[in-house]
Amino acid sequence: MKYINPKNDIAFKKIFANDKKKNILIGFLNAVLEKNIVDVTILNPFQAPKLKDLKDTTLDVKARNKNGEEFIVEMQVQRQDFFYKRAMYYVSKSYSQQLKKGAQYDKLKPVYFIGSIDFIVFETKKHISKHLILDVETNKNELKDFEFIFIELPKFKKKPEQLENTVDKWIYFIKEAQNFKGIPKEFENETEIIDALEEINSFNLTEEQLAVYEYWEMEETKQRDIMQTAQRVAKEEGKIEGKIEIAKKMLKKGSSIEDVAEMTELSIDEIEKIKIDLN
C-alpha cells in the first residue's frame, strides 16, 4: 500500500475538500478547534484539475457550518515570510464578503483560519499556536470574530507511541502519511483519519489524478531548488564582497598584490582591477 504526500497541495484539497467525505474535514475541524461541528458546506469542493489549468487552481479549503461560521484550511510547504499577512487578508476578505448590501453588522459570523505550514514562523516552541485579538490591558478576547490556528510541522517531533490525542494523530498524518506502509495501529479508532488515508491511497487515484499530483510535486521541488540556489548565490556573493573589502583595505595600507591575493584568495587580475579602481 502506498500513500501520496498529504502536504502536496492537490492531495491536501482532495482530502479536506471532498464533498462526498465531509466527515474528514469535520473531524479535523472539531479536533483542532475543539468544537462540535455536525455538518459543513464545502464552498469550493475538490475537482481534480487538468494539467493545463493548474495555475488557476484554488488550493485552500473553504467551508461554512449551519450557524454561518466560516473556515479556511490551508497547507503551505514553501516558506513565505509574509504568510501570516496573507492569512489575515483571507480572513478579513471572507468576513467582509458575508455582508450583503443593506445587511446589518450583527449578521457577520466568525471566521477561522487553520494553516498547516512546513516551516517555522513563530517564537513559541509549541507546534500549535492560536492567535486572537486581545485587549492589551485585560488580555480579554472581546473582539471574537477572528481566530487563527497555525500548525508548524517542523516543531512536531512526536513518534507514534507518543500521540496523545486526535489532534496529534491528525498532525502526524499530515506530516508522515506518505511513509506509512499501512494503517498505523494508533489510528484504528480514528474513522476520519482512516477515510483520509483512503483518499490518498495511490491505488485509488486515476491516472489523471496521479499525473496532476506528480506535476505539483515537481513544481514544489523546482521552487525549493530555486530558493536554495538563490540563498547559495547570495551567500557566495556576500563572501566575494567581503573579500573585495578586505583587499581594498590591504591595498590602501600598502600591502603587495601578492600578499592581498594570498589573504583573500582573489586572483592577481582581480586585485589589479581593484587597485586601478582605487586610484
Solvent accessible surface area in square Angstrom, and as a share of the most:
residue,aa,sasa,rsa
1,M,119,0.53
2,K,132,0.56
3,Y,4,0.01
4,I,8,0.04
5,N,25,0.13
6,P,0,0.00
7,K,26,0.11
8,N,0,0.00
9,D,25,0.13
10,I,9,0.04
11,A,1,0.00
12,F,1,0.00
13,K,15,0.06
14,K,19,0.08
15,I,0,0.00
16,F,1,0.00
17,A,0,0.00
18,N,24,0.12
19,D,75,0.39
20,K,191,0.81
21,K,75,0.32
22,K,58,0.25
23,N,51,0.26
24,I,0,0.00
25,L,1,0.01
26,I,23,0.12
27,G,14,0.13
28,F,0,0.00
29,L,0,0.00
30,N,35,0.18
31,A,15,0.11
32,V,15,0.09
33,L,17,0.08
34,E,155,0.69
35,K,62,0.26
36,N,132,0.68
37,I,12,0.06
38,V,110,0.63
39,D,69,0.36
40,V,2,0.01
41,T,83,0.48
42,I,9,0.04
43,L,70,0.35
44,N,29,0.15
45,P,54,0.34
46,F,39,0.16
47,Q,151,0.67
48,A,39,0.30
49,P,16,0.10
50,K,103,0.44
51,L,87,0.43
52,K,171,0.73
53,D,57,0.29
54,L,3,0.02
55,K,189,0.80
56,D,127,0.66
57,T,35,0.21
58,T,73,0.42
59,L,38,0.19
60,D,13,0.07
61,V,0,0.00
62,K,74,0.31
63,A,1,0.01
64,R,93,0.34
65,N,14,0.07
66,K,167,0.71
67,N,91,0.47
68,G,17,0.16
69,E,25,0.11
70,E,12,0.05
71,F,1,0.00
72,I,2,0.01
73,V,1,0.01
74,E,10,0.05
75,M,8,0.03
76,Q,24,0.11
77,V,26,0.15
78,Q,29,0.13
79,R,110,0.40
80,Q,71,0.32
81,D,98,0.51
82,F,133,0.56
83,F,2,0.01
84,Y,78,0.30
85,K,103,0.44
86,R,61,0.22
87,A,0,0.00
88,M,91,0.40
89,Y,126,0.48
90,Y,61,0.23
91,V,0,0.00
92,S,48,0.31
93,K,94,0.40
94,S,18,0.11
95,Y,44,0.17
96,S,70,0.45
97,Q,107,0.47
98,Q,37,0.16
99,L,49,0.24
100,K,143,0.61
101,K,212,0.90
102,G,74,0.71
103,A,41,0.32
104,Q,119,0.53
105,Y,171,0.65
106,D,113,0.58
107,K,127,0.54
108,L,27,0.14
109,K,78,0.33
110,P,28,0.18
111,V,0,0.00
112,Y,22,0.09
113,F,1,0.00
114,I,1,0.00
115,G,0,0.00
116,S,0,0.00
117,I,0,0.00
118,D,43,0.22
119,F,16,0.07
120,I,83,0.42
121,V,45,0.26
122,F,42,0.18
123,E,179,0.80
124,T,50,0.29
125,K,191,0.81
126,K,150,0.63
127,H,36,0.16
128,I,48,0.24
129,S,15,0.10
130,K,115,0.49
131,H,61,0.27
132,L,64,0.32
133,I,73,0.37
134,L,81,0.40
135,D,54,0.28
136,V,149,0.86
137,E,158,0.71
138,T,77,0.45
139,N,106,0.55
140,K,121,0.51
141,N,36,0.18
142,E,116,0.52
143,L,118,0.59
144,K,139,0.59
145,D,43,0.22
146,F,41,0.17
147,E,28,0.12
148,F,19,0.08
149,I,2,0.01
150,F,6,0.03
151,I,0,0.00
152,E,0,0.00
153,L,0,0.00
154,P,38,0.24
155,K,33,0.14
156,F,4,0.02
157,K,161,0.68
158,K,56,0.24
159,K,123,0.52
160,P,42,0.26
161,E,128,0.57
162,Q,91,0.41
163,L,21,0.11
164,E,133,0.60
165,N,77,0.39
166,T,48,0.28
167,V,28,0.16
168,D,6,0.03
169,K,35,0.15
170,W,2,0.01
171,I,0,0.00
172,Y,28,0.11
173,F,0,0.00
174,I,0,0.00
175,K,43,0.18
176,E,46,0.21
177,A,0,0.00
178,Q,54,0.24
179,N,91,0.47
180,F,19,0.08
181,K,177,0.75
182,G,25,0.24
183,I,74,0.37
184,P,27,0.17
185,K,148,0.63
186,E,38,0.17
187,F,1,0.00
188,E,116,0.52
189,N,146,0.75
190,E,24,0.11
191,T,85,0.50
192,E,54,0.24
193,I,1,0.00
194,I,43,0.22
195,D,25,0.13
196,A,0,0.00
197,L,1,0.00
198,E,71,0.32
199,E,26,0.12
200,I,0,0.00
201,N,11,0.06
202,S,18,0.12
203,F,157,0.65
204,N,80,0.41
205,L,17,0.09
206,T,76,0.44
207,E,156,0.70
208,E,82,0.37
209,Q,39,0.18
210,L,51,0.25
211,A,38,0.30
212,V,1,0.01
213,Y,27,0.10
214,E,93,0.42
215,Y,64,0.24
216,W,36,0.12
217,E,53,0.24
218,M,128,0.57
219,E,48,0.22
220,E,20,0.09
221,T,59,0.35
222,K,100,0.43
223,Q,81,0.36
224,R,93,0.34
225,D,73,0.38
226,I,96,0.49
227,M,70,0.31
228,Q,101,0.45
229,T,61,0.36
230,A,59,0.46
231,Q,114,0.51
232,R,128,0.47
233,V,57,0.33
234,A,62,0.48
235,K,135,0.57
236,E,78,0.35
237,E,99,0.44
238,G,44,0.42
239,K,119,0.51
240,I,87,0.44
241,E,101,0.45
242,G,32,0.31
243,K,65,0.27
244,I,43,0.22
245,E,84,0.38
246,I,84,0.42
247,A,0,0.00
248,K,63,0.27
249,K,129,0.54
250,M,36,0.16
251,L,20,0.10
252,K,148,0.63
253,K,177,0.75
254,G,63,0.61
255,S,37,0.24
256,S,50,0.32
257,I,34,0.17
258,E,113,0.51
259,D,75,0.39
260,V,0,0.00
261,A,17,0.13
262,E,144,0.65
263,M,130,0.58
264,T,4,0.03
265,E,139,0.62
266,L,20,0.10
267,S,54,0.35
268,I,75,0.38
269,D,95,0.49
270,E,82,0.37
271,I,0,0.00
272,E,74,0.33
273,K,134,0.57
274,I,17,0.09
275,K,87,0.37
276,I,121,0.61
277,D,116,0.60
278,L,61,0.30
279,N,148,0.76
